[in-house]
């Protein structure tokens, strides 16, 4: 029961902050509400016994990506963006598309009243030490994907520097 | 043990909010933030199902998604800086250089 109460609390925080992110005028406020959503999602990882991902979420998302976002929000001119209308011209089309998405997701989750129909849960215990299990998986079964991901980060870093550079020599 | 369905409902709701943000907002920065919301919704889904199947594979995929999110944020924000320098705007409606 305490698990359910924690889950409901974290879900409300995540969803309310997410709605605030997409409705605020000021991009700085949006960024701060996004931090709330990211923290709540981190709490949900913790609730699911994914301790390593919780740490990654806090360090990388809240600590890294959000600082990057706030930097860029401060670099571009907020006053100009504040005076303009919040929503794009095509908001009616967007509304219909979103309704369609809700209908499709609802249909998939409802599934003629049978719910999700997940396959049977495997027997046996979950790995007790989450960080150890994730680390072994990353460096044994997922060795090549991990290397490709590190290469992707390098390319993204070089790309970001080249994009933001004033003039290319 | 809680129902995995609850997590998937939460993930769908967060995904939908992110999609609405991408489709309706004008500010490019907030469109990028909505993409982060979508990626977080995907991560909730991956972690919930990884817990359900008692395997860490889903969590490893969530780590790759976070890596992609970091790369996407770095390149996207670099693009926004370059765009703001050239066009003095972060409004998605005014970015129409390829339109005629």
Interface residues (C-beta under 8 A of the other chain):
Chain A: X3 X4 X7 X11 X14 X15 X18 X19 X21 X22 X24 X27 X30 X31 X34 X37 X38 X41 X44 X45 X48 X49 X50 X52 X53 X56 X57 X60 X61 X64 X65 X68 X69 X71 X72 X73 X75 X76 X77 X80 X81 X84 X85 X86 X87 X88 X89 X90 X91 X93 X94 X95 X97 X98 X101 X102 X105 X109 X115 X116 X118 X121 X122 X124 X125 X126 X127 X130 X133 X134 X137 X138 X141 X142 X145 X149 X152 X153 X155 X156 X157 X159 X160 X161 X162 X163 X164 X166
Chain B: X2 X4 X5 X6 X7 X8 X9 X10 X12 X13 X14 X15 X16 X17 X18 X19 X20 X21 X23 X24 X25 X26 X27 X29 X30 X32 X33 X34 X36 X37 X40 X43 X44 X47 X48 X50 X51 X52 X53 X54 X55 X56 X57 X59 X60 X62 X63 X64 X66 X67 X68 X69 X70 X71 X72 X73 X74 X75 X77 X78 X79 X80 X81 X82 X84 X85 X88 X89 X90 X91 X92 X93
